[in-house]
C-alpha cells in the first residue's frame, strides 16, 4: 500500500505545477516525517530490551526499523541510533569473514554511516564520554571513518579536541585516531574490552 502511495505521489509531480506541486511536496514530506517517527517508536518501545541483550535478530521489526532510518538518512534518528550503536545483529559470527567485517553486524553504526554528516557530532560526543577500550568508543571511531574517510575523520577529531581539551586525556585522541586509520573493514569486535561474544 505504501509503495502505491509513493508511486502516485511521484506520478503527480510530473503533471503538477504551482500550488498543487507545493501541496504534493508538503504532503510527501509530512508522510516521511510520520514514517520516521513510527520507525523511531518501534525502537523506543524496545530500546531497554535491546540495550540489555546487546543483540537484535536480523530481519526483525527492530532491525528493519534501524535499517530504514539509515536508508531514509534521518538526522532526527541519530541520537536514538547512537544509544543503540553497540547492539549487534544475529549475523555476527566469531569466525572471521572478510566479506562481512564485524562492523557490519552493528546495524545502528551502519545506519549512522548512511545518515552521514548529521551523525558526526553525535559520534564525536559518544567518543568523548566512552571508555577508549569500549565497543561504543571503537564503533564511534569506525563509523566516523566510514562517513568521512580516514583523513577527514582524523581532521574532524583534531578539531573537536581543540573544542574539548578533555578529549585528549588518557590517550583518548591517540586511540581514536589509530582506530580511524585502521578502518571499519579490518576491525575485530572482540578487541573492545566490554564486547561479549555470547
N, C-alpha and C positions, 0 to 999 in steps of 0.2 A: 504494500500500500504506500509506504513512504517513498519508494522508488517511483511510483506513478505520480505522486505529488511533485517530486523533484523534476521529472520529465515535463509535466505540464507547466510548471513554473518557468523552466528554461525555454520551453517552446514558446511561451507567451512573450518572452523577452525579444524574440525575433520580430514580432509584429507590433510591439508596443512602442509608444513614444510619449514624451512629456510626462504629465501627471500619472498616467497609467503605468508607465515604466517605473517611476519613483515608487508607486504603491507596490508593484511586484517585488522590487528590490527590498523595500522595507519589510514586506511580509516574509520574504525569504530569510533576511537577517534575523527577524523575530523568531522564526521557526528554528533557525540554527541555534540561537541562544536557549530556546526551550529544550532542544535536543542535548546541548552541552550540559545544562542544569540537570536533566534527567540522568545522564551518564554519571555525573558527579554524585547525585543522590544515591545511585546504586552503590558507589564506592563508599560514601559516607555511612551508609547503613551497615556495611561490613568492615569498616576501617579497623575497629578494635580487633576483630577476629583475624583479619589478615596480618596485622602487626604482631599479634601474639603467636600466630602459627608461622609467620615469615614464609608462607607458602601460598600459592594460588594454583588452582587447576588450570591447565592450558585449555583454552576454548570454553571456559566457564563464563557466566554472565559478567563477573568482575573483570576477568581477563579481557573480554571483548570491550568492556567499558573503558579500561585503561588504553587499549589499542586504538579505539575510535577517538578518544580525546587527543591522542598523538596525531592520528590521521587528520583530524579537524584542526590541528595546530592551535588548540585552545589555550591561550595565555592565562585565561581565568582559572584553568585547572592546574596550573603549575604548582601553587602552594600545596594542594592536596597530593599531587603526584610526588612531590618532594617527601611528604610524610610516608609514602609507600615505596620509596626507592629501593629499600632493602628486601622487599618481598619478591621472592623468586618463583618462577613458574615450575610446573611439574616436569618440564622438559629437561631440567638441569640433570646432568649426569657427572659422576666422579670420573668417568672415563673421558680422557681428553678427546676433544673433537674439534679439529682445526677448522672444519667447515662451519661450525656453530660455536664460536668462542663464548666463554662463560657470561660475558656482559649481556649477551642477547637473551639470557634466561631471566633477566630482571626487567619485566615489561614497563615499569614506570620510568626506568632510566632510558629505555628505547623511546618511549612516548615523549619524554622531555627533550631528547635529541631532535625529534621531529618538530617540536614546538619551536626550537631554535633560540634565537636571541632573547626573547622574553623570559626564557628559563635561566639564563646565565647568572643574573644577580641572585636568584634563589639558590643555585648550585654553589656559588661562592659563599653565601651566608651559611649554607649547610657545612661546607668545608671549614668555616671559621669556628663553628661550635662543636664539631665532631672530633673524636679522638683520631689522630693520624693513623692509628692501626685498625680503625673500624671499617666495616663494609660500607657504611654511609659515606665516609671520607673518600674511600677508594672510588666508589661509584660517582661521587661528585666530580672528582678529577677526570675520570674516564669519559664521563658524559660531556664535560666541558671540551675535552679533546675531540669528541665525536661531532660536536656542534661547530667548533671554531677552527680546527686543525691544531696540531701541536704548537706551532709557532705563535699563532694568535692567542691560544689558550694561555700560554706562558705570559704573554704580554698582559692579558686581562688579569691574571693572578697577581702580577707585579704591580699593576695599577691599583688593584683592590688592596694590596698590602700597604701601599702608601696611605690609603684612606683609613685603614685599620691596623695600626702598628702592632697590636697584639697578635695579629695573624702570622707574624714571623717568629713568634716564640716557639721554643721546643722543636726546632727544625721543621715546623709545620709547612713552611713555604718550600723547603728543600724536598720533603717527601711528596708534596703535591706536584711539584714540577717534575720530579722523577716519574711519578705515575702518568702524568700527561704525556711525557716523552715516550714512555713505554707503549701507551696506546691501548684502546679498548679491545683491539683484535688479539693481543697477546696476553692479556691479564688473566690470572687464575684466581677465582673467588676464594679458594682456601688459603690465600696469603693474608687475608684480613683476619685479625686475631679473634673477632667475635663471630666469624662465619661458622655456622653449624651445618654439617653435611647430612644430618638426618631430616 
